[in-house]
Amino acid sequence: MNPLKAFAETLEHSFRNLLPIVLVVTFFQLGVMREVPEGVASMAFGLMVVIFGVALFLQGLELGIFPIGKNLSNEFAKKGSLPLLMAFGFCLGFSAVIAEPALIAVAGKAELISGGRVDGFTLRVLVALSVGAVVALGVVRTILGHSLHGYMIVGYLLVVTVTFFAPGEIVGLAYDSGGVTTNIVTVPLIAALGIGLATSIRGRNALAHGFGLVALAVMVPMIVVQLYGIYVFNLADPALPAMAAPVTADAAATGKVATGAWALVVGAVTDLLRMFRDVAPIILVILFFQYGVIRKPIAHLHKVIGGFVLVIVGLYAFVVGLKLGLFPIGQSMAEQLIGLDTRLWVYLFAFSIGFATTMAEPALIAIGQKAEEAGKGRLRGNHIRMLVAIGVAIGITIGVHRIISGDSIHFYIMAGYALVIALTWVAPKYIVPLAFDLGGVTTSEVTVPLVTALGIGLATHIEGRNVLIDGFGLIAFASIFPIVTVMLYALYVERVTRQQGEAS
């Protein structure tokens, strides 16, 4: 396909992904609030930059990263070496997550709000390490043919236990960090690795053994980040200089040497270099395994290099667009909705934004199609999308209610995952890996920043709320309830099928 035509299609795809958010926000802005917010031109420009940045990023992935990643997965599967597969899985998981745009956005907000106590880069490294470790574990599970039931039940019992002891300042952030690890970069790479292994090993089922890597990649960061929070807020000295926010230091240093237009140039170059640092792990992993292990040259090297350049530039544009568009929109909507006479509109906005954006989520569409193929008539892709969208909408609405009511997130999260554990115990085994994977792909690269900004905006403008404790957590609720709705759907299908069998 012509590169320009391919980019145009990717640009259209990015626009479609953002369109539900624009429609919902426009309806509430003009139909409910009946006013145009301040800075609307800057917000609109920011949205356009987000669309352009995501399109460049996706095009770069298609040209540079995905082809090499798929080729390496196939080569290692042919070799049949478990240590190599585990090493590749770990490095793939780590390098993909460290460059995840949504995680970068959430970590940056957490660092800013906590005054530097939560270090954004440390948070990203911890999450990336945990995802790398769990992808390696998931590779072993697929190869050995273990059921996902035991892994998830034990894992989430551990999650709930750690939550009981974790400080309130970290719980919402920890669950959000787990929810954003599987997104624009990670889902295609990790899902392709799991399904590829399951289909290449005799006796493995693509539905039961191919899915599940994404689910594990969501769960383990929740544990690790909460342990980090216990250290930061309960054990570490809050006055330690090491906890100072590096972004502030960078800004101060830049301010001494640059002013006016030159400051913008220096800032842009600095941000681009930071984006290169974020993507560098993926590049290093691919180069090492390609030349050091497989020992084959990279095909179409010029396309691959161009792809990496597009990834870096697209990531930079995406982050700029977040600051100008999505974050201000979420916070502005929160402020305006809270100012209305009734809180009903807040709940309706939360439900609408959750449902509309999930129905347009490209990763969900892809996973739904794969599940329909693997399910061989037991599942329908459109049904799955609808169930997941309803689950996300319910989850975000409940999360918004928690912020408004001021209730502790501990009890909501623990109750939610207690329900998930109970359903995991009784649900059909074939649905469990898919249900947990669907919980991890419900939030897109544009939904996460908006939902995060909505939570932070609500916590900021409701009296008595702590932004760090109450502002995070909406993404966590968006990840829990799709698991519930999909498992309930599978139980319903099983019951109907059994009744029809008895009737005949």
N, C-alpha and C positions, 0 to 999 in steps of 0.2 A: 504493500500500500504506500502511496505517496506520503512522505513525512508531514507535509502541510495538511493534507486531508486527515491524516491520523490525529494530528494535534487539534484540528477543528472539531473532530468527533470527541476527543478528550475534553476540550473546552465546553462543548455542549453537555457532556456527561457531568462535569463539575457544576455547570449552571443548574442542571436538573436537580442535583443533590442539594443545592442551596435554595432552590425555588420554593419548596414548602415552608421554609423558615420565613422567607420574604412575604409569602401570602398570609401566613398566620400573623406575623408582626403588623403587616399593613391593615389587616382586618381589625385587629385590636386597637391599633393607633388611630385609624380613621373612624371605625364604627363604634368603638367603646369610649376611648379617651377623647376622640374628636378634636385632636390637636396634633400639630407637627412638632416633634421634639427638637430641642436645640442641637445644633451640630449635625443636622440630618445630611447635609452635603458631604461632610467628612465621613459619616457612617456609610453612606452609599458608595463613596470612593473606596473605603476600606473593604466593603463587600466585593467590589469588582476586583480589587487586588487579591483577595482570598481566592476568588474563582480562577484568576489567571495563575496564581501561585500553585494551587492544587493541580491545575491542568499541566503545568510545567513539571511538577513533581511526579505525577502519574506517568507522563510521557517518558521522563527520565528512568523511572522504574522499569517500564516496558522495554526500553532500549538497552539499558545497562545492567540492571541488577537481577531482574527476574529470569532472563534467559540463562545467565551464568548460574544462578541459584538452582534452577531446575536441572541443569546439566550436571552440576556437582552432586545433587541428590541421586540422580540416576546412576552416576558413576560409582558412588559409594554403595548403593544398593546392589549393584552388580558384583562388587568386590566381596560383599558379605562380611565385612570386618566390623564387629560390634564396637571395639574401641574407636575406630575411625568414625563410625556413624554417631557415636555419643559425642566425640570431640567436635564433629561438624555441627551437630544439633545444638550443643552448648554455644559455640561461636556464632552460629546463625541467629539463635535467640537473643544473645547479648547484643550483637551488632545492630540488629533490626530495632530493638527496643530503645537503645541509647539514642537513636535518631528519630524516634517517634514524635511527630509534631504535637499531637495532643498531650503527650506526657511532658514535653518541653513547656507547653503553655501552663499546665496545671502546676508543675514544679516551680515555675517562675512566680506564679501567683502565691503559692504557699510560702516561698522565701520572702516575698514582699510583705505579706500580711503578718508573718511571724516575726518580722523585724530581723531576719537573718538567722534565727535559732534553727529553723529547718533550712538546711543548705540545699538549694535546688539541684546542683550538680551531684552532690552526695546522694540525694534521693533518687535521681535518675540512674546512677551507677548501681545502687542497691537493687532497684527494680530490675535493671537489665541483668545483673548477676543471677537474681532469683529466676528470671524467665529462662536464661541460658541453662541453668541447672535443671529446671523442670522439663525443658524440651529434651534434654539428654535422658532424663528419667522416662519421659513419654515414649521415646524411641525404644527403650528397653521393654516397656509395657507392650508396645505394638509387636515387637519381635517375639516376645514370650507368649503373646496371646492372652494376657490377663484381662479380666473384666474391669471396667472403669469404676464399678460400684464401690469396691473396697477403698480404692484410692480417694474417691471424692468424699465418702462418708467419714473416713479417718481424717482426711485433710480439713474438712469443714468443722468437724468437732474440735480440731486444734485451733482453727480460725476463731470459733466462738469462744473458746477458753482464753485465748490471748486477748480477745476483745474485752473480756470481763476485767482484765487487769490493766489494760491500756488507758492512758490519760485521754480525756475527752478531746484535747487539742489535736490528736493524731488520728482518731478513729475514722472520721469522715474522709480525711485525706488518704488514709491507707486503703480504704475500700475504693475510692475514686482512682487511686494509682493502679489498683488491680484491674479496674474497668477500662482504663485507657491504654493498657499495654497491647491489646489486640485490636489493631486498627489498620490504617491505610498501608503500612509497611508490613506488619507482622502477620496478619491473617493469611494473605496469599502464600507467603513463604512457608509458614508453619503448617497450614492446612495441606499444601502441596506435598510437604515432606511426609506427613502422617498418612494421607491417602495413597501416595506413591508407594510407601513401604507396605501398606496393607494389601494393595493389589499385586505387589511383586512377590509376596511370600505365600506359599501354598498353605491353605487351611485358614487363612485370615479373611474376615468379612469387612468390606469397606465401611459399612455403616457402624458396626460394633467396634472395630479396631482402628479404622482410619481416622475417625473423629475422636476428639478428646484432648489433643495437644493444646488447643486453644483454651479449653476449660482449665487445664492444669496451669497454663500460663497466666490465667486470671487469679487463681486461688493463692499461689505461693507468695506473690508480692504483697498481698494483704497481711500475711503473717510477718514478713520481713520488715515492712514499713512500720507496723505496730511495735515491733521490738525496737526499731530505731527510735520511735517516739518515746518509748519507755526510758531509753537511755537519755535522749535529749531533754525531756521535760522532767524526769524524776531523778536522774543520776548525774548528768553533766552540770558543770558550773555555767549558769546563764551568762556570766560576764566574760567567758573565754573569748579572746580576740578571733579565734578560728571560726567562730560562728558568725562573724560579720559577713554581710551579704556582699559577694564579689561584684555584683552588678553596680552597687553603690560606689565601690572603690573604683571601678572602671569609669563610671560617669565623672567622678571627682577628678581623676587623672586626666581624662579627656578635656574637661573644662578648663584646666590650667593652660593647655597648649592650643586650644582651638576655640574659636568663636565664630558666630555668624554662619555664612555659607560653608566656610572651611570645616566647621564643626559637623555639619551635615555629611560632608564627604568622609571625614574621619569616622563618624558614627556608622555610615553605610559600609565602609571597608571593614571596620571592626566586627560588625554583625555578620558580614559575609565570611570572614575568617572563622568566626564562632560556628557558623553553619558548616563550614568545611570540617572543623573539629568534630562536630556531631556526626557527620556522615563518614568520617575517616575510618572508624572501626569496621564498617561494612566493607569498605574498599580493601583494607588490610586483610580481613578474613578471606575474602574472595581471592585475592592475589596469592596469599599463603597456600590455600588448599589447591588452587589451580596450578601453580607452578612448583610448589614444594611437595605436594602429595600426589596429585593426578599427573603432574609433569606433562601437561599438554598446553600448547599456546591458546590464547583466547581468540575465538573466531570473531571476525568483524570488529577488530579492536577500535577502529575509529568511531563506530557507532556506540560502543561501550563507553568510551571516554566522553563522547557527547552526552550520553545518558547521565553519567555522573555529574557533569556540569549542570545539566537541567535540574537534577535532583537538588543540588546545592542552591541554585538561584531560585527554584520554586519554593524550597523550604524558607528561604529568606523572605520572599514575597508573602508567603503564608503568614509568617510571624508578624510582619508589618501590617498586613490586613487585619489580623486579630486585634492589634492595638488600636487601629483606626475604626474598625467596624463591629465585629462580633461582641467583643467585651463591652464597649459602650452601649450597644443595643440591649444586651441582657441586663445591664445595670440600670439603664434608663427605663426599660419596661418594668422592672421590679419596683423602682421608685414610684412610677406613675400608677401602677396597679394597687400598691399599698395605700396610695392616697385616695382611692375610691371609697364610696360609702360601704360597700359590701366586699368581703373577701372571696365571694363566689367567683368573681372574674379572675382572680389569681389562680384558683384551682382549675378553671376552664382553660386558661392560657397554658398552664403546665400540662394538662391532658392533651390539648391540641398540638402543642409543639412536640411532645413525645410521640404521638401517633403519626403525625404528618412526616416528620423527619425520618422515622424508622421505616415507614413504607417506601421511602425513596432511597434507603441505604443500599448502595451497590454491593457491599460485601454480604449483606443479608440475602439479596436476590441470588447471588452466586451460590451461597451455601444452601439455600432452599432448593435450587435446581439440582445440586449435587446430591442432596438428601432424597429428593424424589427419584433420581436415578438409582441410588443405592438401596432405597426402600422397596423397590419392585412392587409398587401398587399400594403399599401400606400408608404412604404419605403423599401429600399434595403440596407442591411448592407455594402456591398462592395461600393455602390454608395456614401454612407455617408463618408466612410473612404477616398475615392478619393477626394471628395469635401473638406473635412476638411484638408487633406494634401495639396491641392492646396491653400486653404486659408492661412494656416500657411506659406507656401513657399512665397506667395505674401506678407504677413505681414512682415516677416523677411527681405525680399528684400526692402520693402518700409522703414523699420526701419533703415537698413544699409544706404540707400540713404539719410535719414535725418542726420545721423552722418557725412557722407561724405560732404554733402552740408552745414552743420552747421546751418540748420533751427531750430527754436524753436520747442520743442516737444509739447508745449501747443496746437498749431494750428493743428498739425497732430492728436493728441489724441482727441481734441474736434470735429474735422471734422469727424473722424472715428466713434465716438459714436453718433454724430448727425445722421449719416447714419444708424447706428444700431437702434436708436430710431425710425426713419422714417420707416424702414423695419418692426420693431416690431408692428407698428401701422397698417400696411396693410397685414402682413403675416398671413397665416392660424393659428388659435389659437393652433391647436394641435402641431405645429412645434416649437413654441416659447420656451417652457421649454427645449426641447431637444437641440435646437440650442445654447442656452446660456450655457447649460451643456457641450456641445461639445467644446465650446470656452475655458472651464476650464480644459479639460483633454488632451489638445494637446501637453503639454510639459512634457516629462518623467523625471525621476530622473537622467538620463544621458544627456538629451538634454539641460536642464536648465543651468547646469554649463558651458557647451560648448558654448551655445549661449551668456550667460552672459560674459564669457571670451572673446568671439569674439567682443562684443560691447565695453568692456573695452580696449581691444587691439587696436581697430580702433581709439577710442577716445585718446588713449595714443600716437599713432604714426602719427596722422594727426595734423598738426600745427594749433594752435588756438582753439583746442577743450578742454573743461573742462571735466575731467574724470567723476566727480560726476554728472554733468549736462547731458553730452552726452553719457556716457558709459552705462547707464541703459536705459531700455525702449524696447529692442528688444522682450522680452517675452510678453510685453503688446501688441505689434503689432501682435504677433503670436496668441494672444487670441481674438483679435477683428475680424480679417478677416474670420476665420472659421464660425463665427456667420453670417456674411454677405453672404458667399457662400451657406450655408445650407438654409437660408431663401429665397434666390433667387431661389434655386433649388425647394423649396416647392411651391413658386409662379408659377414657370414654370410648375410643375406637375399639379397644380390646373387649370392653363390655358389650358393645353393639354386635361385634363379630361373634362373640360367644353366644349371645341370645339368638342371633340368626342361625347359628349352627345347631342350637338346641331345637329351634322351631322347625328346621328342615329334617 
